[in-house]
Structures are given as structure tokens and as C-alpha cells.
Amino acid sequence: MKFASAILTGAAAVKALSIPQNVDKREELVPITTGFTMKPFLTELVEAVNDGADLTEILTKPAGDILSVGIADVNATIHLGLSTVGLAINSGGRVSDDDVSRIESTAGSASRVGDNARGSCSNPKVRVEWRNMQPVQRKAFVNAIVCLWNAPSKGLAPPATNRYEELVWVHQQMVNKVHQSGMFLIWHRYYTHLFGRMLREECGYPGAYPFPWWDETKDSGNFAASGLFTADYFGALPQLNNGQGTCVTNGPFAGKRLHIGPGGGNQDRCLSRGENRDLTRQVSAAFVNSCNSRSTYAQMRECTEFGPHAYGHNGLGPVMSDVAASPADPVFFLHHAFIDRNFWKWQSQAASRWTDIYACAAPGNPCPIMGLDTVISSMGLRPDVRVRDILDAEGSWLCYSYDY
């Protein structure tokens, strides 16, 4: 499905912020520029109609949930809004999907993963939802992130002042290649896994402790109540203040300065947050289930990227809504573990999804096709891998699953 709007990346996504160094951090407000393109309610509705989904939950959403529509009557909304979001209705009354058709017709017969086939990992580690972790495990996880933040850089990225920022720099440099294409879910699966390896190999996060994920659907509309944003863990998540975020002033990340971003630039600024509940309540089980009902990878990826993924980022404030440098807020990795868990759930619906894939390797029309031997890079952070190595989370290279 084609979208009229494109994801904003690099310097165009976020205005440079000029943060006075002598401002009391408790009062320092940071402007928010939404960087991640979000799927309008209209698009969700039309796709659900096409997929024959049960529309009861969608159509009974409160009026405030219907973002980017502004028309109460659903039928009028469909007729008036189609051209706005760039959708085309064919004679059969369905939304066309030229990109998916082209990819599937060009890719031909799927190849098998072979040596990395499902089941080759005999004892996968289980990623555990944050609330299901023991307090000592949660604290150890946060301490390992602080360790990485305090570790000296290794010369991978000149603008980085520490090892953690080298990780952020990689995402900043790769941003245009790993969004708005089939690479999105695959590359972020790899990137999140590398983060976990760095915590264990460079900062002593115990191998017996699980890597956490955050079930954001349980906190839809109130991310601040998740239990992550406390002085013991990731620090406060205040509500927006006059439409702006606030510098984090408590917890292990209080007073942390960022030097990668915003956008494609590199500027000293604070780690800041501010919840927009109109956006975070869109990260619902209904939306996740709608995306996971899609029959093709391309459809599911697009729904996920512009749906729960984008709403989660934009709903957390200035740093997380900066497309390029969003990993500068460490909660990024729990958010992307949530996105990966949803991908894992979608794959679990059919055995072929662990071994076959039809996707674009980069944005574009026509686009390059992503195959099982397409290289996945982290720009020297860790060795490159191929798609076939990480398509199956429970294969030999990744070897993990989720607790539910």
C-alpha cells in the first residue's frame, strides 16, 4: 500500500535544539518535532475492511482516538479521505497494493533457510516482559546500560563521547536504509540483539538474566504507569508541558547529555521525555492484532511501522520522536523488543514465515528485492550477518523466544 506522506529522517526530521547550559534542568523544556510517520485511523479502517476483519472494536473507538480524520461519520470519512492518504480503490472495491504484488511476482519461489532452519537452536533464551522480571534483574539491566554509557568510545564514530553513543550513531547513519522498507523489522531485530550482546559482553549483564521487552498494550494511554519510568529504573516520564518535553532529572539517567542527533546533526542536549497520551493510547492490542492479521510480510511490516511503532515513539517525547537518534533514550530498546515480539508472533502463525520472505531491501519504486542472502550491517559495531541468519529468532544465530 502506498502512502502519500513519507517518514522524515535526518536533519529534515527534527529542528536543531539550542539548549542553554545554565538553565535549571527541572525547568528545561525541549520542543517536540514529530519525526515518525503514523498510520491514520482511516488507513487502519480501510485495511481492516479489505482483510475482512471484525470492525466492532475499531468503529467503537472514542472520538478522540480517531486521529487525522476529524469527521464523525465513517462513510463520509472514507469517501473524503481516500485521496488524502494516497489510496486507490479499484473496481472490486478493495484498496490496491501495487508494491506487494510487484514484490511477490518478482521474487519467485522462496528459498529455504537451510542450516539455520527452525529448531536448530535447542535451548532458546526467553525474553521476558518487564513486569515479569525480578527486581534484581531489572536493576542489573539498567546498571549495564549505565555501564555502557560510561564506557569510553572505541573510535567507531568521532562524534560519540562514549560506547553507548556509538550504538546511537549507527542507527543515525543507517536511518534512511532501515525504515519504510522490508529492512525495518529485520534490521531492528539485529540491532536490538546486538545491544543485548554488548550489555553482556562489555558490561557484565548476567547471561542467566533475561533480556526484557515491554508490553506497551498493557499501558495504552498511560505509558508513565508501566513501572519503567521510576527513579530505580529509567527515570520519570512526565506528561507534556505546554506541548514540550522535560529533561530527565531522576534515576540513573538524570542529567545525561546527548551528543548524537537531533536528526543527522550532532548537538549537546539533555535526555528528555514527555508523554502524549493521545498518541500512546493508539498502541493498543487491537492495533497490534490488526497488523498481525495481515497475510503478507509487506502489509504487516507497513502496518506495524506506521502504527504501534510510530505511535510509541512519538508518544514519548523529543528524543524518542527523533527518527535518526531515538536510541539515545535507552527505553528505545524495550520499545523495539515489543515490536520484535509482535513480529515473532506474526511469524508464529505460519511455519513458512520463519524461512521465507518477500520484501524490499530499501525504500524506492521499483525497489531492490531483499533476499535471504542480503547483508545486514551494523557499520562495524559487530560482524555483518545475512537475512537468513536472523529471519528466525529461534535459529542458531539469535536463539531466543518470548515469554508470551
Secondary structure, 3 states (H helix, E strand, C coil): CCCCCCCCCHHHCCCCCCCCCCCCCCCCEEECCCCCCCCCHHHHHHHHHHCCCCCHHHHCCCHHHCCCCCCCCHHHHHHHHCCCCCCCECCCCCECCHHHHHHHHHHCCCCCCHHHCCCCCCCCEEEEEHHHCCHHHHHHHHHHHHHHHHCCCCCCCCCCCCHHHHHHHHHHHHCCCCCCCCHHHHHHHHHHHHHHHHHHHHHCCCCCCCCEECCHHHHCCCHHHCCCCCCCCCCCCCECECCEEEECCCCCCCCCEECCECCCCECCEECEECECHHHHCCCCHHHHHHHHCCCCHHHHHHHHHHHHHHHHHHCCCCCCCCCCCHHHCCCHHHHHHHHHHHHHHHHCCCHHHHCCCCCECCCCCCCCECCCCCEECCCCCCCCEEHHHHCCCCCCCCCEEECC
